[in-house]
Each structure stands twice: as structure tokens, then as C-alpha cells.
Amino acid sequence: MTQPSDSPVELELALRAAREALGQPAEIARVRRGLDLRIAQGSMPLSAAGPGAAVWPKLVLLGALGAGGLLYATWPSAAPPQPAVTPRTAAVATASAPDPRASAAQPTVSAPAATSASTPAGTSASTPTAPSASTPAASPAAAQSRERPTPRAAGATATPTPTATASTPAATSASAPAASSAAAQNLVARTTEENRVAPVPTPTRHDPELELSLISRAQKELRTRPAQALALLSEHAARYPSGLLAQERDALRIDAERALGHVPEAREHARRFIADYPRSPQARALSRWLAQPMAAVHKSEPEDRPTP
Amino acid sequence: MSAEPLRKSLPPPAAAPVRPEPRADFDAIFEQYAPYVLRVLPRLGVRPSDVDDVAQDVFLAVYRSLERFEGRSSLKTWVYGICIRVAMNYRDRAHRRHERLIDAPSEPSDARTPARSLASQRALAALDRALESLSAVQRNVFVLHAIEDLSIVEIAQALGCSKFTVYARWYAADAHVRKVMGERPWQDDGT
């Protein structure tokens, strides 16, 4: 590189500082974890819609809020303006509209609009290939969006995502954007009628989007609030002990424990991680870390700790 | 020279597996280039808070395109070329959203190394301001040459333009940065 002799001192200083600002190990590990997560979920560009904007978790959250709002509006005890529903009105409503039980009986995991909006075409000129079809977390939604393409991306925020669909059949039917208000009222009537007999049990089935949102939130919290991240990871472990992202959870838990100074626990979990996932990219880094003596580990912890 | 593309276009022998383990190659590339990608992105105008996400975009592109990498340029220039394109894409989006990409002047422009001296932080902040006043193409050339130490030929390969174009951009960018940095008042500010 050519450096003329008359270059100002401050420029030399700035260039030297810029050259020394290589990525730190904690930063590299953070990028690696996020990258592995994105590769696992189908290479969804987080910053596609804006700089640093993790769009799809926001869409999931908005969808959950929308579904929650619809659930609140349709919940019998929380809807005082609803007229008193008698079996006759329920029967009339059922006869005049498609049977909602059909949609309720098939709790489809679908977030077509949200998924398609979070992966706009041409988001990056250097990432032209399609996501691989073998990704478990994104494949149901991708299949849905192929079957029923959504022409308007603006409808994404209003479309409920399956985050809340597991709670009641009402929320499940909300995943169909074409559901008419008549069908919703019909569903209210039926739900009211059924709830008088027996409360609807909460289905406990696996929800990939919710699992993903837990891990993503934990990953973001790790930078600033590792204790909160650890709580989220514990919640994930309780909900999905052998979930799709169990490996990611275990790796994040080690980082959170290291960030909190729980070195013995972190080392124990690191050993278990290496035994469980010997071919993981993190396993090599963890092996190097474990190879250090405890005193050196304690000394080096602040540097390795995720920076805010 | 003319036989080289012809040889590459021929199908490989059936017995020779083509990249049997691309993931292993990718791991090696990530380990080798991640520190440099994280270094160059802030200088290309990526906000420190967005560096992680944009670096993931870079390596995602590397991961997807690795099997199509033909070795016509070195791996280093290829990765830097992807960095440039992803960063420009990021800046275009930020421009469309009318976002301001530089932090407040009082903050250090790069919070990743808090132990850095105050003088270095100020100098780096001044450099970032100077880079911000360059055109995108001049900025790319200046960063790759002055900070990342790529040669003019390597930059031409990474950017896909002629080396004369790179020279022209380098001289214009260098003169501009020196002019702007020379006018900074902070150099007498007790450093």
C-alpha cells in the first residue's frame, strides 16, 4: 500500500486504529451462531427489509398480537356486546356459513403472508439462490406460501401467525386470511356454546415459529442481559427439550453462563455439548476453551464475554 | 490463456467428486475471514449495531455461492467483493429509508474495542466522517486499499472493474480524505 510521507498524523492514527479493529472472538462466535440459525431455518435474510432490522421476528410478534386481539375479541367472556347466544342462533349461524369445525379440526401451521413478506425477492444481489427445502423450521410455511401465494405483502402484518394458534380453535381459524366475518361470528357462537359445556383444553403441540422466536430473543438478550437470555433458554428447554433448535439453545446457554460468570456450570455444559454435538463448529471452540486451565479461563472471561 | 476457460467448462471426471464437503470449506473460510469481515463492514458504512446481521448476510452469501466459486479470483478478493456488494445494498436500503448511518460524534464510532485510546477513537470517528463524505465507489476503493491492504489489481478483481478505474477512484478518495482529515479541529484537542 502506498503511504505518502506527508500524510497527516491523525490519518495515520485513524488508519492504524481501523486496521487493529479486527473482529473479536466473542463477536465472531455471535455471528456464527446467528449464521447457523439462519442456515438451519432456510437462510432467511434478517436485514433484508432494513439495516439491522430483524423483520421476521417482528412479523411473528405482530401476528401474535393480531391473533391475540382476535382471540380477545372472540373470547366469550371478553365480548360483552355479543348478544345472548342461544342454541337456535347457533344453529342458524351454522347453517348459513361453512362449518368452522372443518377449519378448527385442521390446525394448520401457516404463516404465508408473514413468511413471504420476510423474504422479498432480490433483497441482496449476492444471495440469488433459493433457500434449501430441507430446512425443518421454514418448510411448512414455505409449502403454504407455494400453495397459496399472497399477492400483497402489506397484508403480512395483519395476518396472524401460528404463534398463538395453539391456544384455541378460534385462533387457529384466524390463520386463513379469507375467513369472513360471518364465519367469525359463527365461530363465536359455536365456541360460546361449547364453552358452556366444557372448557377447551389448550393443545400442546410443537410450534416451530414459537421455538424460533424464543431462541432469537435469547440471542438478542445475550448481548446485554445474559440472565434474561438464560431464562428464555430455560423456557425453551422446558417447552422443547429435544426441539429443532436444541443445539443452538445449548450453545447459547454456555455463552450466557460464561457471560454471567458461572464458569463451572458453563464448562460442564460445554463438555456435554461436545459429547452431544462433536461435529458442531462450536465444539472446536469449546474444546479450545476447555483446554485452558481454570485460572486462565477466569482471567480471560471478560474479554470473551459478549459485549453490549 | 485461451484454453483455461475451455478446460473449466468441461465436465469433471466421474470418479472425481466435486466438493464432497462444502460445509467444511465454508467453516474454514468463516474462521479465516470473519475477523476481516467484521473489521471492514463498519468502515463501509455499516452501523456498529448492524454489523452482526450484515456479517451474517455476507457469510450467508458465501455459503450459498461457494459451490459456484470458480477460482478465477482469489478467495480473499471474492469474499471482499461480497462484502462490498452486501454493504452497498445495506447502504442503499438505509438511504431509501432516510436513515442516518453515522453515530453521534461524541460516541466512539466502534464500540468493540473499548480499550482503544481516546486519540485513536477520535481519529477513527474523524475517518468515518471523511469516508461518509466520499462517494460509495470511492469509499470502497479507499477502504480496501488503505485499511484492508488489497492491491489495486485485487480491488479491480473484487469490484469487477478495470485497474485504471480503481486508480482514479483511489487518488480522488485519498485526496479528499486527506483534505477533510487535515481540516479536523480536534487534532489540537488535548490528544
Chai-1 contact restraints between the chains, C-beta under 6 A:
chainA,res_idxA,chainB,res_idxB,connection_type,confidence,min_distance_angstrom,max_distance_angstrom,comment,restraint_id
A,M1,B,D149,contact,1.0,0.0,6.0,A-B,restraint_1
A,P8,B,M181,contact,1.0,0.0,6.0,A-B,restraint_2
A,P8,B,G182,contact,1.0,0.0,6.0,A-B,restraint_3
A,E10,B,A123,contact,1.0,0.0,6.0,A-B,restraint_4
A,E10,B,M181,contact,1.0,0.0,6.0,A-B,restraint_5
A,E10,B,Q187,contact,1.0,0.0,6.0,A-B,restraint_6
A,L11,B,M181,contact,1.0,0.0,6.0,A-B,restraint_7
A,L13,B,S120,contact,1.0,0.0,6.0,A-B,restraint_8
A,L13,B,A123,contact,1.0,0.0,6.0,A-B,restraint_9
A,A14,B,A123,contact,1.0,0.0,6.0,A-B,restraint_10
A,A14,B,L124,contact,1.0,0.0,6.0,A-B,restraint_11
A,A14,B,L127,contact,1.0,0.0,6.0,A-B,restraint_12
A,L15,B,A146,contact,1.0,0.0,6.0,A-B,restraint_13
A,A17,B,S120,contact,1.0,0.0,6.0,A-B,restraint_14
A,A17,B,A123,contact,1.0,0.0,6.0,A-B,restraint_15
A,A17,B,L124,contact,1.0,0.0,6.0,A-B,restraint_16
A,A18,B,R43,contact,1.0,0.0,6.0,A-B,restraint_17
A,A18,B,I147,contact,1.0,0.0,6.0,A-B,restraint_18
A,R19,B,I147,contact,1.0,0.0,6.0,A-B,restraint_19
A,A21,B,R39,contact,1.0,0.0,6.0,A-B,restraint_20
A,A21,B,D110,contact,1.0,0.0,6.0,A-B,restraint_21
A,A21,B,T113,contact,1.0,0.0,6.0,A-B,restraint_22
A,L22,B,P35,contact,1.0,0.0,6.0,A-B,restraint_23
A,L22,B,R39,contact,1.0,0.0,6.0,A-B,restraint_24
A,G23,B,A34,contact,1.0,0.0,6.0,A-B,restraint_25
A,G23,B,P35,contact,1.0,0.0,6.0,A-B,restraint_26
A,G23,B,L38,contact,1.0,0.0,6.0,A-B,restraint_27
A,E27,B,L38,contact,1.0,0.0,6.0,A-B,restraint_28
A,I28,B,A34,contact,1.0,0.0,6.0,A-B,restraint_29
A,R30,B,D52,contact,1.0,0.0,6.0,A-B,restraint_30
A,V31,B,D52,contact,1.0,0.0,6.0,A-B,restraint_31
A,V31,B,A55,contact,1.0,0.0,6.0,A-B,restraint_32
A,V31,B,Q56,contact,1.0,0.0,6.0,A-B,restraint_33
A,G34,B,Q56,contact,1.0,0.0,6.0,A-B,restraint_34
A,L35,B,Q56,contact,1.0,0.0,6.0,A-B,restraint_35
A,L35,B,F59,contact,1.0,0.0,6.0,A-B,restraint_36
A,S43,B,L60,contact,1.0,0.0,6.0,A-B,restraint_37
A,P45,B,D57,contact,1.0,0.0,6.0,A-B,restraint_38
A,L46,B,D53,contact,1.0,0.0,6.0,A-B,restraint_39
A,S47,B,D53,contact,1.0,0.0,6.0,A-B,restraint_40
A,S47,B,V54,contact,1.0,0.0,6.0,A-B,restraint_41
A,S47,B,D57,contact,1.0,0.0,6.0,A-B,restraint_42
A,G50,B,R93,contact,1.0,0.0,6.0,A-B,restraint_43
A,G50,B,R97,contact,1.0,0.0,6.0,A-B,restraint_44
A,P51,B,D50,contact,1.0,0.0,6.0,A-B,restraint_45
A,P51,B,Y90,contact,1.0,0.0,6.0,A-B,restraint_46
A,P51,B,A94,contact,1.0,0.0,6.0,A-B,restraint_47
A,G52,B,S49,contact,1.0,0.0,6.0,A-B,restraint_48
A,G52,B,D50,contact,1.0,0.0,6.0,A-B,restraint_49
A,G52,B,D53,contact,1.0,0.0,6.0,A-B,restraint_50
A,S124,B,N89,contact,1.0,0.0,6.0,A-B,restraint_51
A,A125,B,R85,contact,1.0,0.0,6.0,A-B,restraint_52
A,S126,B,A61,contact,1.0,0.0,6.0,A-B,restraint_53
A,S126,B,I82,contact,1.0,0.0,6.0,A-B,restraint_54
A,S126,B,R85,contact,1.0,0.0,6.0,A-B,restraint_55
A,S126,B,V86,contact,1.0,0.0,6.0,A-B,restraint_56
A,T127,B,A61,contact,1.0,0.0,6.0,A-B,restraint_57
A,T127,B,R64,contact,1.0,0.0,6.0,A-B,restraint_58
A,T129,B,R64,contact,1.0,0.0,6.0,A-B,restraint_59
A,P281,B,D27,contact,1.0,0.0,6.0,A-B,restraint_60
